[in-house]
């Protein structure tokens, strides 16, 4: 769950970080509010949301589904730990 939240946050804040880097390369300070115009923030937010949606689609498409029944971890007959697994 934490990984999913962090992936979403990284994808959302990536355009803002790239824009801040662009401002630094242009010799402007990204800490001054006047360089973050309403138009720039609007476009950055739209791009950020599009990246989040694309990330969900790509991660969902690449996700593998396990078939079969899940057997939870347990201690076997010989006293050895058996990790959880899918049985087909």
C-alpha positions in Angstrom: 0.0 0.0 0.0 2.8 2.4 0.9 4.5 1.7 -2.5 1.3 2.6 -4.4 0.9 5.8 -2.5 4.6 6.8 -3.0 4.4 5.9 -6.7 1.4 8.2 -7.1 3.0 11.0 -5.2 6.2 10.8 -7.3 4.2 10.8 -10.5 2.2 13.8 -9.3 5.1 15.9 -8.2 7.4 15.0 -11.0 6.2 17.9 -13.4 6.6 20.4 -10.6 10.2 19.3 -9.9 11.0 19.4 -13.6 9.6 22.9 -13.8 11.6 24.0 -10.8 14.7 22.5 -12.5 13.9 24.5 -15.6 13.6 27.7 -13.6 17.0 27.0 -12.0 18.5 26.5 -15.5 17.0 29.8 -16.6 18.6 31.6 -13.7 15.4 32.2 -11.8 14.7 31.1 -8.3 11.8 28.6 -7.9 11.2 30.0 -4.4 9.7 33.2 -5.6 5.9 33.0 -6.0 5.7 35.3 -9.1 7.4 32.6 -11.3 4.6 30.1 -10.4 1.9 31.8 -12.4 -1.7 30.6 -12.4 -1.3 29.4 -16.0 1.9 27.4 -15.2 0.3 25.8 -12.2 -2.8 24.9 -14.2 -0.7 23.2 -16.9 1.5 21.4 -14.4 -1.5 20.1 -12.5 -3.1 18.8 -15.7 0.2 17.1 -16.7 0.6 15.7 -13.2 -2.9 14.2 -13.2 -2.3 12.7 -16.6 0.9 11.1 -15.4 -1.0 9.6 -12.4 -3.7 8.2 -14.6 -1.1 6.8 -17.1 0.8 5.3 -14.2 -2.2 3.5 -12.9 -3.0 2.2 -16.3 0.6 1.0 -17.0 1.1 -0.5 -13.6 -2.3 -2.2 -13.8 -1.5 -3.6 -17.3 1.9 -5.0 -16.2 0.5 -6.5 -13.0 0.5 -10.3 -13.0 -2.4 -12.2 -11.5 -1.8 -15.5 -9.8 -4.1 -18.3 -10.6 -5.0 -21.0 -8.1 -5.7 -21.2 -4.4 -3.5 -19.4 -1.9 -2.0 -21.5 0.8 -0.9 -19.3 3.7 2.4 -19.8 5.4 2.6 -22.5 8.0 4.9 -24.9 9.9 5.2 -28.2 8.1 5.1 -31.7 9.5 8.9 -31.7 9.9 8.9 -28.4 11.8 10.1 -26.3 8.9 8.6 -23.0 8.0 6.7 -23.1 4.7 6.1 -19.7 3.1 2.7 -18.8 1.6 2.3 -19.7 -2.0 -0.2 -20.2 -4.8 -1.0 -23.7 -5.8 -2.4 -24.5 -9.2 
